[in-house]
Amino acid sequence: MLRDPGEPVPVVMTMHDTEEAGMTRALDEIAAVEAVVEPPRMIRIEAL
């Protein structure tokens, strides 16, 4: 799929085990980046 220059694209990242406070700080820093057009979201992946 081709996108126009400057058109936003979704980015998905999977992280290793970490503490929630660290993820919250990272999401706050990502949200502060001028190029980010929507608030970042966190989805937990837990072992059952």
MMTF fields as JSON, N, C-alpha, C and O atoms, coordinates in Angstrom:
{
  "mmtfVersion": "1.0.0",
  "mmtfProducer": "UNKNOWN",
  "numBonds": 191,
  "numAtoms": 192,
  "numGroups": 48,
  "numChains": 1,
  "numModels": 1,
  "chainsPerModel": [1],
  "groupsPerChain": [48],
  "chainIdList": ["A"],
  "bondAtomList": [4, 2, 8, 6, 12, 10, 16, 14, 20, 18, 24, 22, 28, 26, 32, 30, 36, 34, 40, 38, 44, 42, 48, 46, 52, 50, 56, 54, 60, 58, 64, 62, 68, 66, 72, 70, 76, 74, 80, 78, 84, 82, 88, 86, 92, 90, 96, 94, 100, 98, 104, 102, 108, 106, 112, 110, 116, 114, 120, 118, 124, 122, 128, 126, 132, 130, 136, 134, 140, 138, 144, 142, 148, 146, 152, 150, 156, 154, 160, 158, 164, 162, 168, 166, 172, 170, 176, 174, 180, 178, 184, 182, 188, 186],
  "bondOrderList": [1, 1, 1, 1, 1, 1, 1, 1, 1, 1, 1, 1, 1, 1, 1, 1, 1, 1, 1, 1, 1, 1, 1, 1, 1, 1, 1, 1, 1, 1, 1, 1, 1, 1, 1, 1, 1, 1, 1, 1, 1, 1, 1, 1, 1, 1, 1],
  "groupList": [{"groupName": "MET", "atomNameList": ["N", "CA", "C", "O"], "elementList": ["N", "C", "C", "O"], "formalChargeList": [0, 0, 0, 0], "bondAtomList": [1, 0, 2, 1, 3, 2], "bondOrderList": [1, 1, 2], "singleLetterCode": "M", "chemCompType": "L-PEPTIDE LINKING"}, {"groupName": "LEU", "atomNameList": ["N", "CA", "C", "O"], "elementList": ["N", "C", "C", "O"], "formalChargeList": [0, 0, 0, 0], "bondAtomList": [1, 0, 2, 1, 3, 2], "bondOrderList": [1, 1, 2], "singleLetterCode": "L", "chemCompType": "L-PEPTIDE LINKING"}, {"groupName": "ARG", "atomNameList": ["N", "CA", "C", "O"], "elementList": ["N", "C", "C", "O"], "formalChargeList": [0, 0, 0, 0], "bondAtomList": [1, 0, 2, 1, 3, 2], "bondOrderList": [1, 1, 2], "singleLetterCode": "R", "chemCompType": "L-PEPTIDE LINKING"}, {"groupName": "ASP", "atomNameList": ["N", "CA", "C", "O"], "elementList": ["N", "C", "C", "O"], "formalChargeList": [0, 0, 0, 0], "bondAtomList": [1, 0, 2, 1, 3, 2], "bondOrderList": [1, 1, 2], "singleLetterCode": "D", "chemCompType": "L-PEPTIDE LINKING"}, {"groupName": "PRO", "atomNameList": ["N", "CA", "C", "O"], "elementList": ["N", "C", "C", "O"], "formalChargeList": [0, 0, 0, 0], "bondAtomList": [1, 0, 2, 1, 3, 2], "bondOrderList": [1, 1, 2], "singleLetterCode": "P", "chemCompType": "L-PEPTIDE LINKING"}, {"groupName": "GLY", "atomNameList": ["N", "CA", "C", "O"], "elementList": ["N", "C", "C", "O"], "formalChargeList": [0, 0, 0, 0], "bondAtomList": [1, 0, 2, 1, 3, 2], "bondOrderList": [1, 1, 2], "singleLetterCode": "G", "chemCompType": "PEPTIDE LINKING"}, {"groupName": "GLU", "atomNameList": ["N", "CA", "C", "O"], "elementList": ["N", "C", "C", "O"], "formalChargeList": [0, 0, 0, 0], "bondAtomList": [1, 0, 2, 1, 3, 2], "bondOrderList": [1, 1, 2], "singleLetterCode": "E", "chemCompType": "L-PEPTIDE LINKING"}, {"groupName": "VAL", "atomNameList": ["N", "CA", "C", "O"], "elementList": ["N", "C", "C", "O"], "formalChargeList": [0, 0, 0, 0], "bondAtomList": [1, 0, 2, 1, 3, 2], "bondOrderList": [1, 1, 2], "singleLetterCode": "V", "chemCompType": "L-PEPTIDE LINKING"}, {"groupName": "THR", "atomNameList": ["N", "CA", "C", "O"], "elementList": ["N", "C", "C", "O"], "formalChargeList": [0, 0, 0, 0], "bondAtomList": [1, 0, 2, 1, 3, 2], "bondOrderList": [1, 1, 2], "singleLetterCode": "T", "chemCompType": "L-PEPTIDE LINKING"}, {"groupName": "HIS", "atomNameList": ["N", "CA", "C", "O"], "elementList": ["N", "C", "C", "O"], "formalChargeList": [0, 0, 0, 0], "bondAtomList": [1, 0, 2, 1, 3, 2], "bondOrderList": [1, 1, 2], "singleLetterCode": "H", "chemCompType": "L-PEPTIDE LINKING"}, {"groupName": "ALA", "atomNameList": ["N", "CA", "C", "O"], "elementList": ["N", "C", "C", "O"], "formalChargeList": [0, 0, 0, 0], "bondAtomList": [1, 0, 2, 1, 3, 2], "bondOrderList": [1, 1, 2], "singleLetterCode": "A", "chemCompType": "L-PEPTIDE LINKING"}, {"groupName": "ILE", "atomNameList": ["N", "CA", "C", "O"], "elementList": ["N", "C", "C", "O"], "formalChargeList": [0, 0, 0, 0], "bondAtomList": [1, 0, 2, 1, 3, 2], "bondOrderList": [1, 1, 2], "singleLetterCode": "I", "chemCompType": "L-PEPTIDE LINKING"}],
  "groupTypeList": [0, 1, 2, 3, 4, 5, 6, 4, 7, 4, 7, 7, 0, 8, 0, 9, 3, 8, 6, 6, 10, 5, 0, 8, 2, 10, 1, 3, 6, 11, 10, 10, 7, 6, 10, 7, 7, 6, 4, 4, 2, 0, 11, 2, 11, 6, 10, 1],
  "groupIdList": [1, 2, 3, 4, 5, 6, 7, 8, 9, 10, 11, 12, 13, 14, 15, 16, 17, 18, 19, 20, 21, 22, 23, 24, 25, 26, 27, 28, 29, 30, 31, 32, 33, 34, 35, 36, 37, 38, 39, 40, 41, 42, 43, 44, 45, 46, 47, 48],
  "secStructList": [7, 7, 7, 7, 6, 6, 7, 7, 7, 7, 7, 7, 7, 7, 7, 7, 1, 7, 7, 2, 2, 2, 2, 2, 2, 2, 2, 2, 2, 2, 2, 6, 1, 6, 6, 7, 7, 1, 7, 7, 7, 7, 7, 7, 7, 7, 7, 7],
  "xCoordList": [0.846, 0.0, 0.898, 1.763, 0.697, 1.468, 0.804, -0.421, 1.638, 1.131, 1.696, 2.793, 0.936, 1.413, 2.478, 2.415, 3.463, 4.465, 3.792, 2.887, 4.234, 3.667, 2.436, 1.96, 1.907, 0.722, 1.121, 2.117, 0.358, 0.705, 0.649, -0.135, 1.483, 1.48, 1.408, 1.962, 0.744, 0.713, 2.058, 2.727, 2.439, 3.663, 3.282, 2.624, 3.692, 3.409, 4.751, 5.615, 4.919, 6.147, 5.793, 4.807, 6.584, 6.449, 7.676, 8.806, 7.46, 8.556, 8.779, 7.896, 9.973, 10.281, 9.576, 8.985, 9.637, 9.027, 9.593, 10.801, 8.724, 9.147, 8.141, 7.051, 8.514, 7.596, 6.679, 7.079, 5.452, 4.468, 4.9, 4.636, 5.55, 5.987, 6.947, 6.875, 7.831, 8.756, 8.025, 8.358, 7.037, 6.253, 5.463, 5.356, 4.912, 4.149, 5.047, 4.637, 6.266, 7.211, 7.55, 7.598, 7.785, 8.114, 6.947, 7.164, 5.728, 4.561, 4.39, 3.998, 4.681, 4.612, 5.636, 5.335, 6.834, 7.873, 7.507, 7.722, 6.959, 6.53, 5.417, 5.422, 4.469, 3.347, 3.818, 3.167, 4.94, 5.459, 6.163, 6.456, 6.435, 7.098, 6.12, 4.983, 6.55, 5.662, 5.064, 3.936, 5.798, 5.328, 4.244, 3.585, 4.049, 3.041, 1.673, 1.45, 0.754, -0.541, -1.67, -2.721, -1.48, -2.485, -1.781, -0.605, -2.481, -1.842, -1.433, -2.197, -0.242, 0.161, -0.678, -1.18, -0.812, -1.606, -0.783, 0.112, -1.101, -0.422, -1.434, -2.519, -1.068, -1.889, -1.013, 0.022, -1.414, -0.629, -0.748, -1.813, 0.368, 0.386, 0.832, 1.985, -0.058, 0.258, 0.197, -0.624, 1.081, 1.05, -0.115, -0.37, -0.804, -1.936, -1.531, -2.346],
  "yCoordList": [-1.169, 0.0, 1.241, 1.384, 2.11, 3.338, 4.431, 4.513, 5.256, 6.369, 7.663, 7.691, 8.726, 10.035, 10.502, 10.167, 11.277, 11.813, 12.598, 13.396, 12.367, 13.046, 12.391, 12.802, 11.373, 10.681, 9.811, 9.092, 9.866, 9.06, 7.565, 7.112, 6.813, 5.36, 4.773, 5.355, 3.641, 3.012, 2.353, 1.839, 2.376, 1.716, 0.82, 1.27, -0.448, -1.4, -1.91, -2.316, -1.889, -2.387, -3.424, -3.271, -4.472, -5.472, -5.355, -5.365, -5.245, -5.049, -6.303, -7.148, -6.393, -7.448, -7.138, -6.069, -8.059, -7.824, -6.543, -6.308, -5.73, -4.476, -4.062, -4.627, -3.072, -2.553, -1.519, -0.792, -1.465, -0.56, 0.904, 1.682, 1.283, 2.675, 3.07, 4.188, 2.169, 2.446, 2.609, 3.484, 1.769, 1.875, 3.173, 3.818, 3.559, 4.8, 5.989, 6.885, 6.009, 7.09, 7.104, 8.166, 5.925, 5.84, 6.334, 7.049, 5.967, 6.42, 7.927, 8.573, 8.493, 9.955, 10.647, 11.672, 10.09, 10.669, 10.552, 11.489, 9.411, 9.224, 10.211, 10.802, 10.391, 11.303, 12.743, 13.526, 13.094, 14.464, 14.765, 15.925, 13.743, 13.948, 14.632, 14.185, 15.691, 16.492, 15.686, 15.951, 14.72, 13.944, 12.929, 12.394, 12.657, 11.684, 12.363, 13.376, 11.792, 12.444, 11.89, 12.522, 10.727, 10.155, 9.696, 9.334, 9.706, 9.251, 7.777, 6.959, 7.442, 6.021, 5.22, 5.752, 3.95, 3.061, 1.833, 1.41, 1.284, 0.082, -1.051, -0.885, -2.19, -3.403, -4.462, -4.835, -4.943, -5.956, -7.314, -7.701, -8.017, -9.4, -10.216, -10.122, -11.005, -11.754, -13.248, -13.722, -13.977, -15.436, -15.952, -15.474, -16.921, -17.515, -18.817, -19.462],
  "zCoordList": [0.0, 0.0, 0.0, 0.864, -0.942, -1.017, -0.185, -0.091, 0.407, 1.211, 0.655, 0.097, 0.813, 0.41, 1.392, 2.575, 0.918, 1.844, 2.971, 2.728, 4.184, 5.337, 5.918, 6.976, 5.243, 5.765, 6.959, 6.887, 8.06, 9.239, 8.945, 8.111, 9.637, 9.544, 10.95, 11.882, 11.122, 12.446, 12.749, 11.852, 14.015, 14.469, 15.638, 16.576, 15.59, 16.654, 17.183, 16.406, 18.499, 19.122, 20.169, 20.89, 20.256, 21.301, 22.195, 21.707, 23.488, 24.438, 25.275, 25.419, 25.814, 26.778, 28.094, 28.248, 29.03, 30.349, 30.948, 30.909, 31.493, 32.105, 33.156, 33.247, 33.948, 34.946, 34.306, 33.396, 34.794, 34.205, 34.299, 33.382, 35.38, 35.534, 34.408, 33.896, 34.027, 32.926, 31.601, 30.802, 31.377, 30.145, 30.122, 29.079, 31.261, 31.335, 31.007, 30.269, 31.545, 31.235, 29.746, 29.126, 29.176, 27.752, 26.893, 25.914, 27.243, 26.486, 26.585, 25.613, 27.753, 27.914, 27.014, 26.402, 26.936, 26.086, 24.605, 23.835, 24.21, 22.82, 22.481, 21.401, 23.386, 23.152, 22.973, 22.282, 23.588, 23.509, 22.183, 21.891, 21.385, 20.096, 19.144, 18.994, 18.515, 17.66, 16.502, 16.086, 15.988, 14.835, 15.199, 14.308, 16.478, 16.911, 16.863, 17.525, 16.068, 15.83, 16.693, 16.801, 17.309, 18.214, 19.483, 19.442, 20.598, 21.837, 21.723, 21.21, 22.197, 22.177, 23.171, 24.162, 22.882, 23.737, 24.12, 23.387, 25.263, 25.72, 25.818, 26.374, 25.278, 25.404, 26.051, 25.499, 27.2, 27.906, 27.222, 26.742, 27.192, 26.737, 27.941, 28.361, 28.49, 29.693, 29.422, 28.637, 30.087, 29.992, 30.822, 31.927, 30.28, 31.016, 31.651, 32.31]
}
